[in-house]
Amino acid sequence: MIEGQTQTYRLEDTTNEAFSLFVAWLYTQKINIEVAEDQTFKASALPILWVLAEKLLIPSLQNLTIDSIEQYRKDKKVILGPSIKYIYSNTSAGSPLRKLLVDQCASSVIRTAFSENPQYYPQEMLIELAGVMRGMITDNKQPPAIRDMAQFHVNEDDE
């Protein structure tokens, strides 16, 4: 194989930023997006890191990434809107990452965001969001102030 001859392995479906976060995680078992000058740019690498962790079968990194995405939303009061199309193109239906973003949109996004930035929201995501919102209305529920992040985690038992 060419990788054995060249002693290199190419990860084509990731970015330098996501791979940098991955390498830092290998050493520290932590994700630190605060080290970047442009934190928004570095935060947009989080979904790419989650997808990389899924491909490499590292559920603990997927879960830490999910928690980091939620922490970023709480700290900055924003969701990673521009990353939604990437997420829907690179994950399957029922993905914990998709579920988190739909949940975040249902509870955090102001109504005008959907009409002001329609390019961020794939049709599949809007259908899922409508289902979540309908359930909230039917059950007369408000979004929880604190999310149970376990519902967005993948099983780590096989790691």
C-alpha positions as CSV (number, residue, x, y, z in Angstrom):
1,M,0.0,0.0,0.0
2,I,1.1,3.5,-0.8
3,E,0.7,4.6,2.9
4,G,3.3,2.0,4.0
5,Q,5.7,3.1,1.4
6,T,5.4,6.9,2.0
7,Q,4.7,6.6,5.8
8,T,1.8,9.0,5.3
9,Y,-1.9,8.7,5.5
10,R,-4.2,11.3,4.0
11,L,-7.5,12.3,5.6
12,E,-9.3,13.9,2.8
13,D,-12.6,14.6,4.5
14,T,-11.3,16.9,7.2
15,T,-9.7,20.4,7.7
16,N,-6.4,21.5,9.1
17,E,-8.4,23.1,12.0
18,A,-10.3,19.9,12.8
19,F,-7.1,17.8,12.6
20,S,-5.3,20.2,14.8
21,L,-8.0,19.8,17.4
22,F,-7.8,16.0,17.0
23,V,-4.0,16.0,17.5
24,A,-4.3,18.2,20.6
25,W,-7.0,15.9,21.9
26,L,-4.7,12.9,21.4
27,Y,-2.2,14.5,23.8
28,T,-4.6,16.2,26.3
29,Q,-7.9,14.4,26.0
30,K,-9.4,17.9,25.9
31,I,-10.8,20.2,23.3
32,N,-9.7,23.8,23.5
33,I,-11.1,26.1,20.9
34,E,-10.1,29.2,23.0
35,V,-6.5,28.9,21.7
36,A,-7.5,30.2,18.3
37,E,-7.4,33.9,17.5
38,D,-10.7,33.6,15.5
39,Q,-12.8,31.4,17.9
40,T,-15.8,31.3,15.5
41,F,-13.6,29.9,12.8
42,K,-12.1,27.3,15.2
43,A,-15.6,26.5,16.5
44,S,-16.8,25.7,13.0
45,A,-14.2,22.9,13.1
46,L,-16.1,21.1,15.9
47,P,-18.7,19.4,13.6
48,I,-15.8,18.4,11.3
49,L,-14.0,16.9,14.3
50,W,-17.2,15.0,15.3
51,V,-17.4,13.5,11.9
52,L,-13.7,12.6,11.9
53,A,-14.1,10.9,15.3
54,E,-17.1,9.0,13.9
55,K,-15.0,7.8,11.0
56,L,-12.1,6.8,13.3
57,L,-14.5,5.1,15.7
58,I,-13.7,7.3,18.7
59,P,-17.0,7.7,20.6
60,S,-15.4,9.5,23.6
61,L,-14.1,12.2,21.2
62,Q,-17.5,12.4,19.6
63,N,-19.1,12.9,23.0
64,L,-16.5,15.5,24.1
65,T,-17.1,17.3,20.8
66,I,-20.9,17.3,21.3
67,D,-20.3,18.8,24.8
68,S,-18.0,21.4,23.4
69,I,-20.6,22.5,20.7
70,E,-23.2,22.9,23.5
71,Q,-20.7,24.8,25.7
72,Y,-19.9,27.1,22.8
73,R,-23.7,27.7,22.3
74,K,-24.1,28.6,25.9
75,D,-21.0,30.8,26.1
76,K,-21.4,32.7,22.9
77,K,-25.3,32.5,22.7
78,V,-25.1,31.3,19.1
79,I,-25.3,28.0,17.2
80,L,-23.0,26.9,14.5
81,G,-25.4,27.9,11.7
82,P,-23.0,27.8,8.8
83,S,-22.0,24.3,9.8
84,I,-25.5,22.8,9.5
85,K,-25.3,22.1,5.8
86,Y,-22.0,20.3,6.4
87,I,-23.5,18.3,9.2
88,Y,-26.5,17.2,7.1
89,S,-24.2,16.3,4.2
90,N,-21.8,14.2,6.4
91,T,-24.0,12.5,8.9
92,S,-27.0,10.1,8.7
93,A,-30.5,10.5,9.9
94,G,-30.7,10.1,13.6
95,S,-27.2,11.2,14.2
96,P,-26.6,12.6,17.7
97,L,-25.0,15.7,16.1
98,R,-28.1,16.4,14.0
99,K,-30.3,15.8,17.0
100,L,-28.3,18.4,19.1
101,L,-28.5,21.0,16.3
102,V,-32.2,20.6,15.9
103,D,-32.7,20.8,19.6
104,Q,-30.5,23.9,19.8
105,C,-32.5,25.5,17.0
106,A,-35.8,24.6,18.6
107,S,-34.8,26.3,21.8
108,S,-32.3,29.0,20.9
109,V,-32.7,30.4,17.4
110,I,-34.9,33.4,16.9
111,R,-37.7,33.0,14.4
112,T,-36.3,35.5,11.9
113,A,-33.0,33.5,11.6
114,F,-34.7,31.0,9.3
115,S,-35.9,33.6,6.9
116,E,-32.8,35.8,7.1
117,N,-30.4,33.0,6.6
118,P,-32.2,30.2,4.7
119,Q,-29.0,29.0,3.1
120,Y,-28.0,27.5,6.4
121,Y,-31.0,25.2,6.8
122,P,-31.4,22.1,4.6
123,Q,-35.0,21.0,4.0
124,E,-34.4,17.7,5.9
125,M,-33.3,19.7,9.0
126,L,-36.4,22.0,8.8
127,I,-38.6,18.9,8.6
128,E,-37.0,17.5,11.7
129,L,-37.2,20.9,13.4
130,A,-40.9,21.1,12.6
131,G,-41.4,17.7,14.3
132,V,-39.6,18.8,17.4
133,M,-41.5,22.1,17.6
134,R,-44.8,20.3,17.0
135,G,-44.0,18.0,19.9
136,M,-43.2,21.0,22.1
137,I,-46.5,22.6,21.2
138,T,-48.6,19.4,21.6
139,D,-47.0,18.6,25.0
140,N,-47.2,22.3,26.0
141,K,-43.5,22.2,26.9
142,Q,-40.8,24.8,27.1
143,P,-37.3,23.9,26.1
144,P,-35.3,22.7,29.1
145,A,-33.0,25.3,30.6
146,I,-30.4,22.7,31.0
147,R,-30.0,19.9,28.4
148,D,-29.4,16.3,29.4
149,M,-26.3,15.9,27.2
150,A,-26.4,12.1,27.6
151,Q,-29.2,12.0,25.0
152,F,-26.7,13.3,22.4
153,H,-23.9,11.0,23.3
154,V,-22.8,7.8,21.5
155,N,-22.2,4.6,23.3
156,E,-18.5,4.4,24.5
157,D,-18.7,0.8,25.8
158,D,-17.2,-0.6,22.6
159,E,-14.2,1.7,22.6
